[in-house]
Amino acid sequence: MNGMNIESRLAKAQSENDHLLTELAYVDGLLKEVGFDEGLLTLKAAAEEIVGTPDAY
């Protein structure tokens, strides 16, 4: 690989990372608005509790 290809791939990866971080922050904010006090952390804990409880299905 040449230097330009690596730089191009790095720039693309950084751009994708920025996009994903923006989306994550947006979803976290939405979750807080609908009642998950700590956003994604609260949703994750709730999901883990449901999955860990066999009778919940």
DRENZAZA-234732 format. One record per atom (N, C-alpha, C): residue in three letters; atom name; x, y, z. Coordinates in steps of 0.05 Angstrom, whole numbers, plus 5000, padded with zeros to 4 digits. Layout:
N
code site x y z
ALA CA X Y Z
...
//
This chain:
57
code site x y z
MET N 5017 4976 5000
MET CA 5000 5000 5000
MET C 5018 5025 5000
ASN N 5008 5044 4986
ASN CA 5024 5069 4986
ASN C 5013 5088 5008
GLY N 5028 5109 5013
GLY CA 5021 5128 5034
GLY C 4994 5141 5030
MET N 4987 5148 5005
MET CA 4962 5161 5000
MET C 4938 5143 5006
ASN N 4941 5117 4999
ASN CA 4920 5098 5005
ASN C 4915 5095 5035
ILE N 4937 5094 5050
ILE CA 4934 5091 5079
ILE C 4921 5117 5090
GLU N 4930 5140 5081
GLU CA 4919 5165 5091
GLU C 4890 5167 5084
SER N 4882 5158 5060
SER CA 4854 5159 5051
SER C 4837 5141 5069
ARG N 4847 5117 5074
ARG CA 4833 5098 5091
ARG C 4830 5108 5120
LEU N 4851 5121 5129
LEU CA 4851 5132 5156
LEU C 4830 5155 5158
ALA N 4830 5172 5138
ALA CA 4810 5194 5137
ALA C 4782 5183 5137
LYS N 4777 5162 5121
LYS CA 4751 5150 5119
LYS C 4743 5138 5147
ALA N 4761 5125 5159
ALA CA 4756 5112 5185
ALA C 4750 5134 5206
GLN N 4765 5156 5206
GLN CA 4760 5178 5225
GLN C 4732 5190 5220
SER N 4725 5193 5195
SER CA 4699 5205 5188
SER C 4676 5186 5197
GLU N 4679 5160 5193
GLU CA 4659 5141 5202
GLU C 4657 5141 5232
ASN N 4680 5143 5246
ASN CA 4680 5144 5275
ASN C 4665 5168 5285
ASP N 4670 5191 5273
ASP CA 4656 5216 5280
ASP C 4626 5213 5277
HIS N 4618 5201 5254
HIS CA 4590 5197 5249
HIS C 4577 5179 5270
LEU N 4590 5157 5276
LEU CA 4580 5139 5296
LEU C 4578 5151 5324
LEU N 4598 5167 5331
LEU CA 4597 5181 5357
LEU C 4574 5201 5359
THR N 4569 5214 5336
THR CA 4547 5233 5335
THR C 4521 5219 5338
GLU N 4517 5197 5324
GLU CA 4493 5181 5326
GLU C 4489 5170 5354
LEU N 4510 5161 5366
LEU CA 4509 5150 5393
LEU C 4500 5171 5413
ALA N 4511 5195 5410
ALA CA 4503 5217 5428
ALA C 4473 5224 5423
TYR N 4464 5224 5399
TYR CA 4437 5230 5392
TYR C 4418 5209 5405
VAL N 4424 5184 5401
VAL CA 4407 5163 5412
VAL C 4407 5164 5443
ASP N 4430 5170 5455
ASP CA 4432 5172 5484
ASP C 4414 5195 5493
GLY N 4414 5217 5479
GLY CA 4396 5239 5486
GLY C 4367 5232 5484
LEU N 4360 5218 5462
LEU CA 4332 5210 5459
LEU C 4323 5191 5481
LEU N 4340 5173 5489
LEU CA 4333 5154 5511
LEU C 4329 5169 5537
LYS N 4345 5190 5542
LYS CA 4341 5206 5566
LYS C 4315 5221 5565
GLU N 4307 5230 5541
GLU CA 4282 5245 5538
GLU C 4257 5227 5544
VAL N 4260 5201 5537
VAL CA 4237 5183 5541
VAL C 4237 5168 5567
GLY N 4256 5175 5585
GLY CA 4254 5164 5612
GLY C 4277 5147 5621
PHE N 4296 5141 5604
PHE CA 4320 5126 5613
PHE C 4339 5146 5626
ASP N 4340 5147 5652
ASP CA 4354 5169 5666
ASP C 4383 5172 5657
GLU N 4397 5150 5652
GLU CA 4425 5152 5644
GLU C 4428 5144 5614
GLY N 4407 5146 5599
GLY CA 4409 5140 5570
GLY C 4416 5111 5564
LEU N 4437 5108 5548
LEU CA 4445 5081 5539
LEU C 4453 5063 5562
LEU N 4465 5074 5583
LEU CA 4473 5058 5606
LEU C 4448 5045 5619
THR N 4427 5061 5622
THR CA 4403 5051 5635
THR C 4389 5030 5616
LEU N 4388 5036 5591
LEU CA 4377 5017 5572
LEU C 4392 4990 5572
LYS N 4418 4992 5572
LYS CA 4435 4968 5572
LYS C 4429 4952 5597
ALA N 4428 4965 5620
ALA CA 4422 4951 5645
ALA C 4395 4937 5645
ALA N 4375 4951 5634
ALA CA 4348 4940 5632
ALA C 4348 4915 5613
ALA N 4362 4917 5591
ALA CA 4363 4895 5572
ALA C 4378 4871 5585
GLU N 4399 4876 5599
GLU CA 4414 4855 5612
GLU C 4397 4841 5633
GLU N 4381 4857 5647
GLU CA 4363 4845 5667
GLU C 4342 4828 5655
ILE N 4331 4836 5632
ILE CA 4311 4820 5618
ILE C 4323 4795 5608
VAL N 4346 4797 5595
VAL CA 4359 4773 5583
VAL C 4367 4754 5605
GLY N 4375 4764 5628
GLY CA 4385 4747 5650
GLY C 4362 4734 5665
THR N 4337 4741 5659
THR CA 4314 4730 5673
THR C 4299 4712 5653
PRO N 4302 4686 5656
PRO CA 4289 4667 5637
PRO C 4259 4670 5635
ASP N 4245 4678 5657
ASP CA 4216 4680 5656
ASP C 4207 4705 5642
ALA N 4225 4723 5634
ALA CA 4218 4748 5622
ALA C 4210 4744 5593
TYR N 4215 4722 5581
TYR CA 4209 4718 5552
TYR C 4180 4712 5550
//
